[in-house]
Amino acid sequence: MEPDKGQERLPRLQLDELLDELQIRIDAVRGTRDRVHSLLQAVLSVGRELDLPQVLRRIVEAAVVLVDAEYGALGVIGGEDRLSQFLPVGVADADIEKIGPLPSGHGILGELIRHPEPLRLEEISEHPVSYGFPANHPPMHSFLGVPIRVRDEVFGNLYLTEKRGGKEFDGEDEAMLSTLAVAAGVAIDNARLYEEARSRQRWLEANAEITASLLSGAEESRVLELIVEHARRILGADLGVMALPVEGTGDVRMAIATGIDAGAHAGLVLPRRGSFVGAAMAAGEPIISAEVGQDPRITAGPPRFAGLGPAVAVPMSTSEGVRGALLLARAQGEPAFTEIETAPLRDFAGAAALAMELAERRRSAEQLARLEDRDRIARDLHDLAIQRLFATGMTLQSAVRFVDHPQASERLLRAVDDLDETIKIIRSTIFGLRAHDAGPGRKGLRVRVAGAVERAVPALGFTPALRMEGLIDTDVPVPVAENVVAVLGEALSNVARHAGARCAEVSLIVGDGAVTLTVADDGTGIPEGACRSGLVNLADRAEKFGGSLCLEVPERGGTRLVWRVPLAPD
Protein backbone atom coordinates (compact mmCIF):
# COMPACT_ATOMS: atom_id res chain seq x y z
CA MET A 1 0.00 0.00 0.00
CA GLU A 2 1.53 3.36 -1.01
CA PRO A 3 2.04 6.08 1.63
CA ASP A 4 -0.32 9.03 1.61
CA LYS A 5 1.43 12.02 0.03
CA GLY A 6 -0.40 14.40 2.40
CA GLN A 7 1.12 12.66 5.39
CA GLU A 8 4.61 13.03 3.89
CA ARG A 9 4.18 16.80 3.49
CA LEU A 10 2.98 17.29 7.09
CA PRO A 11 6.26 16.35 8.81
CA ARG A 12 8.13 18.42 6.26
CA LEU A 13 5.95 21.49 7.04
CA GLN A 14 6.44 21.02 10.75
CA LEU A 15 10.19 20.77 10.23
CA ASP A 16 10.20 24.01 8.16
CA GLU A 17 8.26 25.81 10.86
CA LEU A 18 10.67 24.58 13.51
CA LEU A 19 13.62 25.69 11.41
CA ASP A 20 12.03 29.10 10.86
CA GLU A 21 11.35 29.49 14.57
CA LEU A 22 14.88 28.39 15.34
CA GLN A 23 16.22 30.97 12.90
CA ILE A 24 14.08 33.65 14.53
CA ARG A 25 15.42 32.74 17.95
CA ILE A 26 18.97 32.64 16.64
CA ASP A 27 18.46 36.12 15.14
CA ALA A 28 16.98 37.31 18.44
CA VAL A 29 19.93 35.94 20.39
CA ARG A 30 22.30 37.47 17.85
CA GLY A 31 20.42 40.76 18.09
CA THR A 32 20.54 40.65 21.87
CA ARG A 33 24.24 39.83 21.71
CA ASP A 34 24.81 42.75 19.35
CA ARG A 35 22.83 45.11 21.60
CA VAL A 36 24.77 43.95 24.68
CA HIS A 37 27.96 44.47 22.73
CA SER A 38 26.72 47.96 21.74
CA LEU A 39 25.87 48.66 25.39
CA LEU A 40 29.35 47.63 26.51
CA GLN A 41 30.88 49.81 23.82
CA ALA A 42 28.71 52.74 24.96
CA VAL A 43 29.74 52.21 28.61
CA LEU A 44 33.40 52.09 27.63
CA SER A 45 32.96 55.19 25.47
CA VAL A 46 31.51 57.37 28.23
CA GLY A 47 34.08 56.08 30.71
CA ARG A 48 37.11 57.09 28.64
CA GLU A 49 36.84 60.84 29.13
CA LEU A 50 37.63 62.83 32.27
CA ASP A 51 36.70 66.28 30.99
CA LEU A 52 33.09 66.80 32.11
CA PRO A 53 31.76 68.58 28.97
CA GLN A 54 33.22 65.83 26.80
CA VAL A 55 31.74 63.14 29.07
CA LEU A 56 28.26 64.67 28.73
CA ARG A 57 28.57 64.89 24.96
CA ARG A 58 29.70 61.24 24.70
CA ILE A 59 26.76 60.09 26.85
CA VAL A 60 24.19 61.63 24.49
CA GLU A 61 25.94 60.36 21.37
CA ALA A 62 26.20 56.84 22.81
CA ALA A 63 22.51 56.87 23.86
CA VAL A 64 21.32 57.85 20.37
CA VAL A 65 23.24 54.97 18.78
CA LEU A 66 22.27 52.48 21.47
CA VAL A 67 18.47 52.81 21.05
CA ASP A 68 18.57 53.82 17.38
CA ALA A 69 16.99 57.25 17.94
CA GLU A 70 16.90 60.16 15.53
CA TYR A 71 17.38 62.82 18.22
CA GLY A 72 18.82 62.87 21.70
CA ALA A 73 19.63 65.36 24.45
CA LEU A 74 21.03 65.53 27.95
CA GLY A 75 19.59 68.05 30.37
CA VAL A 76 21.59 69.03 33.48
CA ILE A 77 19.34 70.02 36.39
CA GLY A 78 20.23 73.33 38.05
CA GLY A 79 18.52 75.36 40.76
CA GLU A 80 14.75 75.67 41.19
CA ASP A 81 14.16 72.40 39.28
CA ARG A 82 15.22 73.92 35.97
CA LEU A 83 17.72 72.82 33.36
CA SER A 84 20.99 74.70 33.65
CA GLN A 85 22.45 72.97 30.55
CA PHE A 86 20.90 71.28 27.52
CA LEU A 87 23.06 69.32 25.06
CA PRO A 88 21.16 68.27 21.91
CA VAL A 89 22.33 65.72 19.32
CA GLY A 90 20.86 65.18 15.87
CA VAL A 91 19.76 68.77 15.25
CA ALA A 92 22.02 70.97 13.12
CA ASP A 93 23.43 74.18 14.69
CA ALA A 94 21.61 76.29 12.09
CA ASP A 95 18.30 74.66 13.04
CA ILE A 96 19.01 75.18 16.75
CA GLU A 97 19.44 78.91 16.10
CA LYS A 98 16.12 79.02 14.23
CA ILE A 99 14.33 77.25 17.09
CA GLY A 100 15.49 79.85 19.59
CA PRO A 101 16.37 79.51 23.30
CA LEU A 102 17.13 75.98 24.48
CA PRO A 103 14.60 74.28 26.81
CA SER A 104 14.74 75.16 30.49
CA GLY A 105 12.60 72.32 31.90
CA HIS A 106 8.91 72.71 31.03
CA GLY A 107 6.44 70.22 29.54
CA ILE A 108 7.61 66.64 29.09
CA LEU A 109 11.18 67.58 30.05
CA GLY A 110 9.92 69.05 33.31
CA GLU A 111 7.87 65.89 33.98
CA LEU A 112 11.09 63.87 34.25
CA ILE A 113 12.59 66.50 36.56
CA ARG A 114 9.55 66.37 38.86
CA HIS A 115 9.28 62.58 38.70
CA PRO A 116 12.76 61.09 38.08
CA GLU A 117 11.60 57.72 36.74
CA PRO A 118 11.89 56.24 33.22
CA LEU A 119 9.20 57.59 30.88
CA ARG A 120 8.25 55.95 27.55
CA LEU A 121 5.65 57.48 25.20
CA GLU A 122 4.24 56.37 21.89
CA GLU A 123 3.09 59.92 21.07
CA ILE A 124 4.52 62.96 22.88
CA SER A 125 1.58 65.22 22.06
CA GLU A 126 -0.86 62.90 23.86
CA HIS A 127 0.75 63.31 27.28
CA PRO A 128 -1.21 65.68 29.59
CA VAL A 129 1.76 68.01 30.29
CA SER A 130 2.80 68.33 26.63
CA TYR A 131 2.05 71.69 25.07
CA GLY A 132 3.67 71.38 21.66
CA PHE A 133 6.92 72.46 20.08
CA PRO A 134 8.21 75.93 19.13
CA ALA A 135 8.33 77.10 15.53
CA ASN A 136 11.01 75.51 13.30
CA HIS A 137 11.26 72.51 15.66
CA PRO A 138 11.55 69.13 13.88
CA PRO A 139 8.53 66.81 14.32
CA MET A 140 8.88 64.33 17.17
CA HIS A 141 6.49 61.54 18.21
CA SER A 142 7.97 58.62 20.15
CA PHE A 143 9.84 59.46 23.36
CA LEU A 144 12.06 57.73 25.91
CA GLY A 145 13.53 59.48 28.92
CA VAL A 146 15.55 58.22 31.90
CA PRO A 147 17.17 60.05 34.85
CA ILE A 148 20.91 60.07 35.44
CA ARG A 149 21.85 59.70 39.10
CA VAL A 150 25.25 60.55 40.56
CA ARG A 151 25.26 58.73 43.89
CA ASP A 152 22.04 59.90 45.58
CA GLU A 153 21.65 63.03 43.46
CA VAL A 154 19.67 63.32 40.25
CA PHE A 155 22.22 65.00 37.99
CA GLY A 156 20.04 65.27 34.89
CA ASN A 157 18.02 63.35 32.34
CA LEU A 158 18.55 61.60 29.01
CA TYR A 159 15.88 62.39 26.40
CA LEU A 160 15.55 60.28 23.20
CA THR A 161 12.95 60.87 20.48
CA GLU A 162 11.95 59.44 17.10
CA LYS A 163 12.90 55.76 17.02
CA ARG A 164 14.22 55.15 13.50
CA GLY A 165 11.94 53.33 11.06
CA GLY A 166 8.82 54.77 12.65
CA LYS A 167 9.00 52.21 15.47
CA GLU A 168 8.25 52.72 19.13
CA PHE A 169 10.73 52.50 21.97
CA ASP A 170 10.23 49.22 23.80
CA GLY A 171 11.06 47.79 27.20
CA GLU A 172 14.43 46.56 25.99
CA ASP A 173 15.32 50.11 24.85
CA GLU A 174 14.34 51.38 28.27
CA ALA A 175 16.48 48.74 30.00
CA MET A 176 19.46 49.51 27.77
CA LEU A 177 19.14 53.25 28.32
CA SER A 178 18.70 52.84 32.08
CA THR A 179 21.87 50.74 32.18
CA LEU A 180 23.74 53.40 30.22
CA ALA A 181 22.42 56.04 32.64
CA VAL A 182 24.00 54.14 35.55
CA ALA A 183 27.34 54.02 33.75
CA ALA A 184 26.91 57.70 32.86
CA GLY A 185 26.43 58.56 36.54
CA VAL A 186 29.71 56.84 37.41
CA ALA A 187 31.52 58.60 34.53
CA ILE A 188 30.10 61.99 35.56
CA ASP A 189 31.14 61.40 39.18
CA ASN A 190 34.67 60.50 38.09
CA ALA A 191 34.87 63.56 35.84
CA ARG A 192 33.64 65.75 38.70
CA LEU A 193 36.24 64.34 41.08
CA TYR A 194 38.95 64.86 38.47
CA GLU A 195 37.77 68.41 37.82
CA GLU A 196 37.69 69.14 41.56
CA ALA A 197 41.25 67.85 41.92
CA ARG A 198 42.43 69.98 39.00
CA SER A 199 40.54 72.98 40.34
CA ARG A 200 42.03 72.52 43.81
CA GLN A 201 45.49 72.40 42.28
CA ARG A 202 44.84 75.62 40.34
CA TRP A 203 43.59 77.39 43.46
CA LEU A 204 46.64 76.24 45.45
CA GLU A 205 49.00 77.49 42.74
CA ALA A 206 47.17 80.82 42.59
CA ASN A 207 47.34 81.20 46.38
CA ALA A 208 51.04 80.43 46.39
CA GLU A 209 51.76 83.03 43.69
CA ILE A 210 49.72 85.73 45.44
CA THR A 211 51.30 85.06 48.85
CA ALA A 212 54.79 85.10 47.36
CA SER A 213 54.08 88.36 45.53
CA LEU A 214 52.72 90.09 48.64
CA LEU A 215 55.50 88.94 50.93
CA SER A 216 58.19 89.82 48.40
CA GLY A 217 57.06 93.45 48.45
CA ALA A 218 55.40 93.57 45.02
CA GLU A 219 53.26 96.60 44.23
CA GLU A 220 49.92 96.20 45.99
CA SER A 221 47.81 97.15 42.98
CA ARG A 222 49.53 94.46 40.90
CA VAL A 223 48.84 91.84 43.57
CA LEU A 224 45.16 92.81 43.70
CA GLU A 225 45.00 92.44 39.92
CA LEU A 226 46.57 88.98 40.25
CA ILE A 227 43.87 87.93 42.74
CA VAL A 228 41.07 89.01 40.39
CA GLU A 229 42.70 87.53 37.28
CA HIS A 230 43.33 84.14 38.91
CA ALA A 231 39.74 83.89 40.16
CA ARG A 232 38.36 84.95 36.76
CA ARG A 233 40.56 82.47 34.86
CA ILE A 234 39.92 79.46 37.09
CA LEU A 235 36.12 79.90 37.11
CA GLY A 236 35.81 81.01 33.48
CA ALA A 237 34.24 84.37 34.37
CA ASP A 238 33.92 87.22 31.87
CA LEU A 239 34.13 90.00 34.49
CA GLY A 240 36.11 90.17 37.71
CA VAL A 241 35.88 92.98 40.27
CA MET A 242 37.52 93.51 43.66
CA ALA A 243 35.76 95.83 46.10
CA LEU A 244 37.53 97.34 49.10
CA PRO A 245 35.89 99.23 51.97
CA VAL A 246 36.36 103.01 52.05
CA GLU A 247 37.84 103.86 55.44
CA GLY A 248 35.56 105.82 57.74
CA THR A 249 32.45 105.37 55.57
CA GLY A 250 29.86 102.74 54.79
CA ASP A 251 30.92 102.66 51.16
CA VAL A 252 32.92 100.23 49.03
CA ARG A 253 35.18 101.15 46.13
CA MET A 254 35.66 98.96 43.06
CA ALA A 255 39.46 98.99 43.28
CA ILE A 256 40.17 96.50 40.47
CA ALA A 257 38.03 95.50 37.49
CA THR A 258 39.01 93.32 34.53
CA GLY A 259 37.07 91.79 31.65
CA ILE A 260 33.79 92.80 29.96
CA ASP A 261 32.94 96.50 30.53
CA ALA A 262 35.57 96.76 33.27
CA GLY A 263 35.60 100.53 32.79
CA ALA A 264 32.00 100.76 34.02
CA HIS A 265 33.08 99.28 37.36
CA ALA A 266 36.67 100.46 38.00
CA GLY A 267 36.85 103.25 40.59
CA LEU A 268 33.09 103.18 41.26
CA VAL A 269 32.19 104.00 44.88
CA LEU A 270 28.93 102.43 46.10
CA PRO A 271 27.14 102.07 49.42
CA ARG A 272 27.34 98.61 50.91
CA ARG A 273 23.59 98.48 51.20
CA GLY A 274 22.33 98.36 47.64
CA SER A 275 25.37 96.73 46.01
CA PHE A 276 25.99 93.06 45.21
CA VAL A 277 29.45 93.02 46.83
CA GLY A 278 28.09 94.86 49.86
CA ALA A 279 25.43 92.16 50.27
CA ALA A 280 28.16 89.49 50.29
CA MET A 281 30.21 91.46 52.84
CA ALA A 282 27.15 91.87 55.07
CA ALA A 283 26.20 88.18 54.77
CA GLY A 284 29.74 86.99 55.43
CA GLU A 285 29.29 84.21 52.88
CA PRO A 286 29.05 83.80 49.09
CA ILE A 287 25.90 84.98 47.34
CA ILE A 288 24.87 83.79 43.87
CA SER A 289 22.64 85.40 41.26
CA ALA A 290 21.30 83.76 38.13
CA GLU A 291 20.79 87.17 36.45
CA VAL A 292 22.91 89.85 38.09
CA GLY A 293 21.42 92.68 36.03
CA GLN A 294 17.99 91.90 37.51
CA ASP A 295 19.10 91.06 41.03
CA PRO A 296 16.86 92.82 43.61
CA ARG A 297 19.80 93.33 45.97
CA ILE A 298 21.34 95.85 43.52
CA THR A 299 19.64 99.19 44.03
CA ALA A 300 22.53 101.69 43.94
CA GLY A 301 24.84 102.95 41.22
CA PRO A 302 24.55 103.30 37.45
CA PRO A 303 23.53 100.43 35.10
CA ARG A 304 26.67 98.34 34.61
CA PHE A 305 25.78 94.68 34.01
CA ALA A 306 24.60 94.73 30.38
CA GLY A 307 25.32 91.42 28.64
CA LEU A 308 26.09 89.64 31.91
CA GLY A 309 24.06 86.86 33.52
CA PRO A 310 25.24 84.52 36.31
CA ALA A 311 27.28 86.16 39.07
CA VAL A 312 28.79 85.34 42.44
CA ALA A 313 30.23 87.59 45.16
CA VAL A 314 32.36 86.28 48.02
CA PRO A 315 33.64 88.20 51.05
CA MET A 316 37.38 88.40 51.68
CA SER A 317 37.34 87.58 55.38
CA THR A 318 39.93 87.02 58.09
CA SER A 319 39.69 86.73 61.86
CA GLU A 320 40.05 90.52 61.98
CA GLY A 321 36.95 91.07 59.84
CA VAL A 322 35.96 91.57 56.20
CA ARG A 323 38.65 93.22 54.08
CA GLY A 324 36.68 93.37 50.83
CA ALA A 325 34.81 91.21 48.34
CA LEU A 326 35.33 89.50 44.99
CA LEU A 327 32.66 89.69 42.28
CA LEU A 328 32.71 87.36 39.27
CA ALA A 329 30.17 87.36 36.45
CA ARG A 330 29.64 85.35 33.27
CA ALA A 331 28.02 86.39 30.02
CA GLN A 332 24.31 85.82 29.55
CA GLY A 333 23.53 82.25 28.57
CA GLU A 334 26.56 80.83 30.37
CA PRO A 335 26.10 78.22 33.15
CA ALA A 336 25.29 79.51 36.63
CA PHE A 337 27.89 79.35 39.39
CA THR A 338 27.51 76.27 41.58
CA GLU A 339 28.27 75.63 45.24
CA ILE A 340 31.04 73.27 44.16
CA GLU A 341 32.72 76.22 42.39
CA THR A 342 32.08 78.83 45.08
CA ALA A 343 33.46 76.73 47.96
CA PRO A 344 37.12 76.96 46.82
CA LEU A 345 36.53 80.55 45.69
CA ARG A 346 35.59 81.48 49.25
CA ASP A 347 38.72 79.78 50.61
CA PHE A 348 40.80 81.53 47.94
CA ALA A 349 39.35 84.93 48.83
CA GLY A 350 40.00 84.30 52.53
CA ALA A 351 43.58 83.21 51.86
CA ALA A 352 44.14 86.29 49.70
CA ALA A 353 42.77 88.50 52.48
CA LEU A 354 45.01 86.78 55.01
CA ALA A 355 48.04 87.27 52.77
CA MET A 356 47.15 90.97 52.44
CA GLU A 357 46.86 91.21 56.23
CA LEU A 358 50.24 89.52 56.74
CA ALA A 359 51.82 91.84 54.18
CA GLU A 360 50.29 94.82 55.98
CA ARG A 361 51.69 93.61 59.29
CA ARG A 362 55.07 93.12 57.65
CA ARG A 363 54.94 96.71 56.37
CA SER A 364 53.98 97.88 59.87
CA ALA A 365 56.94 95.99 61.34
CA GLU A 366 59.24 97.52 58.74
CA GLN A 367 57.82 100.96 59.48
CA LEU A 368 58.40 100.43 63.21
CA ALA A 369 61.98 99.41 62.47
CA ARG A 370 62.40 102.58 60.38
CA LEU A 371 61.00 104.70 63.19
CA GLU A 372 63.38 103.10 65.70
CA ASP A 373 66.20 103.77 63.27
CA ARG A 374 65.08 107.38 63.03
CA ASP A 375 65.24 107.69 66.81
CA ARG A 376 68.79 106.37 66.78
CA ILE A 377 69.77 108.78 64.00
CA ALA A 378 68.13 111.66 65.84
CA ARG A 379 70.04 110.83 69.04
CA ASP A 380 73.31 110.55 67.17
CA LEU A 381 72.71 113.85 65.38
CA HIS A 382 71.83 115.60 68.62
CA ASP A 383 74.49 114.08 70.82
CA LEU A 384 77.35 113.99 68.32
CA ALA A 385 76.91 116.04 65.17
CA ILE A 386 75.31 119.19 66.64
CA GLN A 387 77.72 119.34 69.59
CA ARG A 388 80.74 119.01 67.34
CA LEU A 389 79.41 121.56 64.86
CA PHE A 390 78.64 123.94 67.72
CA ALA A 391 82.15 123.47 69.15
CA THR A 392 83.68 124.04 65.72
CA GLY A 393 81.66 127.24 65.33
CA MET A 394 82.80 128.52 68.72
CA THR A 395 86.42 127.76 67.83
CA LEU A 396 86.17 129.61 64.52
CA GLN A 397 84.43 132.54 66.18
CA SER A 398 87.14 132.82 68.83
CA ALA A 399 89.82 132.60 66.13
CA VAL A 400 88.49 135.66 64.27
CA ARG A 401 90.22 138.11 66.64
CA PHE A 402 93.61 136.57 65.78
CA VAL A 403 93.12 137.15 62.06
CA ASP A 404 94.26 140.51 60.74
CA HIS A 405 93.39 140.09 57.06
CA PRO A 406 89.87 141.53 56.43
CA GLN A 407 88.90 139.01 53.72
CA ALA A 408 90.03 136.05 55.84
CA SER A 409 88.09 137.38 58.81
CA GLU A 410 84.98 137.79 56.62
CA ARG A 411 85.28 134.22 55.36
CA LEU A 412 85.58 132.89 58.90
CA LEU A 413 82.44 134.74 59.93
CA ARG A 414 80.60 133.38 56.88
CA ALA A 415 81.71 129.87 57.83
CA VAL A 416 80.33 130.42 61.35
CA ASP A 417 76.98 131.56 59.86
CA ASP A 418 76.91 128.48 57.62
CA LEU A 419 77.52 126.27 60.64
CA ASP A 420 74.63 127.98 62.47
CA GLU A 421 72.37 127.37 59.46
CA THR A 422 73.51 123.73 59.30
CA ILE A 423 72.69 123.30 62.99
CA LYS A 424 69.20 124.70 62.34
CA ILE A 425 68.68 122.24 59.49
CA ILE A 426 69.85 119.31 61.61
CA ARG A 427 67.61 120.37 64.49
CA SER A 428 64.66 120.59 62.11
CA THR A 429 65.50 117.12 60.86
CA ILE A 430 65.71 115.80 64.42
CA PHE A 431 62.33 117.38 65.16
CA GLY A 432 60.84 115.69 62.12
CA LEU A 433 62.39 112.33 62.99
CA ARG A 434 60.99 112.43 66.52
CA ALA A 435 57.63 114.00 65.75
CA HIS A 436 55.97 110.60 65.41
CA ASP A 437 56.21 110.21 69.18
CA ALA A 438 54.21 113.37 69.79
CA GLY A 439 50.47 113.45 70.40
CA PRO A 440 48.02 114.02 67.54
CA GLY A 441 47.91 117.75 68.12
CA ARG A 442 51.69 118.14 68.12
CA LYS A 443 52.68 116.15 65.03
CA GLY A 444 55.04 117.96 62.69
CA LEU A 445 54.26 118.74 59.07
CA ARG A 446 56.62 116.01 57.84
CA VAL A 447 54.71 113.32 59.72
CA ARG A 448 51.31 114.73 58.75
CA VAL A 449 52.27 114.80 55.06
CA ALA A 450 53.55 111.21 55.26
CA GLY A 451 50.31 110.23 56.99
CA ALA A 452 48.19 111.89 54.28
CA VAL A 453 50.08 109.92 51.62
CA GLU A 454 49.59 106.63 53.51
CA ARG A 455 45.86 107.28 53.95
CA ALA A 456 45.49 107.73 50.19
CA VAL A 457 47.08 104.35 49.36
CA PRO A 458 43.85 102.24 49.58
CA ALA A 459 41.99 104.60 47.25
CA LEU A 460 44.90 104.89 44.81
CA GLY A 461 45.80 101.21 44.76
CA PHE A 462 49.53 102.04 44.98
CA THR A 463 51.94 103.97 47.19
CA PRO A 464 53.06 107.36 45.80
CA ALA A 465 56.74 108.33 45.95
CA LEU A 466 57.38 111.03 48.59
CA ARG A 467 60.25 113.54 48.78
CA MET A 468 60.64 116.28 51.42
CA GLU A 469 63.39 118.91 51.69
CA GLY A 470 64.14 121.93 53.88
CA LEU A 471 63.12 123.18 57.34
CA ILE A 472 59.62 121.80 57.02
CA ASP A 473 58.76 121.46 60.71
CA THR A 474 60.27 124.76 61.87
CA ASP A 475 59.86 127.30 59.06
CA VAL A 476 56.29 126.60 57.87
CA PRO A 477 53.67 128.54 59.91
CA VAL A 478 50.84 126.50 61.41
CA PRO A 479 48.09 128.05 59.21
CA VAL A 480 50.10 127.31 56.06
CA ALA A 481 50.90 123.80 57.31
CA GLU A 482 47.20 123.08 57.82
CA ASN A 483 46.49 124.11 54.23
CA VAL A 484 49.40 122.04 52.89
CA VAL A 485 47.88 118.88 54.41
CA ALA A 486 44.38 119.76 53.11
CA VAL A 487 45.65 120.52 49.59
CA LEU A 488 47.64 117.28 49.49
CA GLY A 489 44.61 115.23 50.56
CA GLU A 490 42.40 116.83 47.90
CA ALA A 491 45.04 116.44 45.18
CA LEU A 492 45.56 112.72 45.91
CA SER A 493 41.79 112.19 46.08
CA ASN A 494 41.48 113.72 42.59
CA VAL A 495 44.19 111.37 41.30
CA ALA A 496 42.34 108.36 42.75
CA ARG A 497 38.92 109.36 41.41
CA HIS A 498 39.69 110.81 38.01
CA ALA A 499 43.23 110.17 36.78
CA GLY A 500 43.30 106.39 36.34
CA ALA A 501 46.98 106.62 37.28
CA ARG A 502 49.36 103.75 38.05
CA CYS A 503 51.94 105.86 39.89
CA ALA A 504 52.29 109.31 41.44
CA GLU A 505 55.00 111.48 43.04
CA VAL A 506 54.63 113.94 45.90
CA SER A 507 57.29 116.51 46.85
CA LEU A 508 57.26 119.13 49.62
CA ILE A 509 60.12 121.64 49.39
CA VAL A 510 60.79 124.47 51.84
CA GLY A 511 63.35 126.93 50.51
CA ASP A 512 63.84 130.27 48.79
CA GLY A 513 61.29 131.82 51.14
CA ALA A 514 58.40 129.57 50.09
CA VAL A 515 56.80 126.19 50.63
CA THR A 516 56.11 124.29 47.40
CA LEU A 517 53.87 121.21 47.20
CA THR A 518 53.97 119.24 43.94
CA VAL A 519 51.73 116.27 43.09
CA ALA A 520 52.42 114.55 39.73
CA ASP A 521 50.77 111.47 38.22
CA ASP A 522 50.91 109.44 34.98
CA GLY A 523 47.14 109.37 34.47
CA THR A 524 44.79 110.58 31.75
CA GLY A 525 45.08 114.27 32.53
CA ILE A 526 42.19 116.70 32.98
CA PRO A 527 39.60 116.28 30.19
CA GLU A 528 37.99 119.22 28.47
CA GLY A 529 34.85 120.43 30.18
CA ALA A 530 35.62 118.63 33.45
CA CYS A 531 34.31 120.17 36.68
CA ARG A 532 37.08 122.21 38.33
CA SER A 533 35.39 123.22 41.58
CA GLY A 534 37.99 121.28 43.60
CA LEU A 535 40.86 123.03 41.80
CA VAL A 536 39.26 126.43 42.41
CA ASN A 537 39.20 125.59 46.10
CA LEU A 538 42.92 124.73 46.04
CA ALA A 539 43.70 127.97 44.21
CA ASP A 540 41.74 129.96 46.83
CA ARG A 541 43.78 128.35 49.59
CA ALA A 542 46.99 129.49 47.89
CA GLU A 543 45.77 133.03 47.14
CA LYS A 544 44.76 133.49 50.81
CA PHE A 545 48.49 133.43 51.65
CA GLY A 546 49.63 135.31 48.56
CA GLY A 547 50.55 132.13 46.72
CA SER A 548 49.51 130.41 43.50
CA LEU A 549 48.28 127.15 41.98
CA CYS A 550 49.67 125.91 38.68
CA LEU A 551 48.59 122.91 36.60
CA GLU A 552 51.12 121.50 34.14
CA VAL A 553 51.07 118.67 31.58
CA PRO A 554 54.45 116.88 31.55
CA GLU A 555 55.88 115.61 28.25
CA ARG A 556 55.30 111.99 29.29
CA GLY A 557 51.62 112.73 29.98
CA GLY A 558 49.58 112.90 33.15
CA THR A 559 49.18 115.97 35.34
CA ARG A 560 51.47 117.98 37.63
CA LEU A 561 49.91 120.20 40.29
CA VAL A 562 52.22 122.84 41.85
CA TRP A 563 50.90 124.69 44.94
CA ARG A 564 53.25 127.44 46.17
CA VAL A 565 52.90 129.82 49.13
CA PRO A 566 55.50 132.34 50.45
CA LEU A 567 56.63 131.79 54.03
CA ALA A 568 56.46 135.49 54.79
CA PRO A 569 53.89 137.94 53.33
CA ASP A 570 55.17 140.22 50.57
Disulfide bonds with the S-S distance in Angstrom:
none
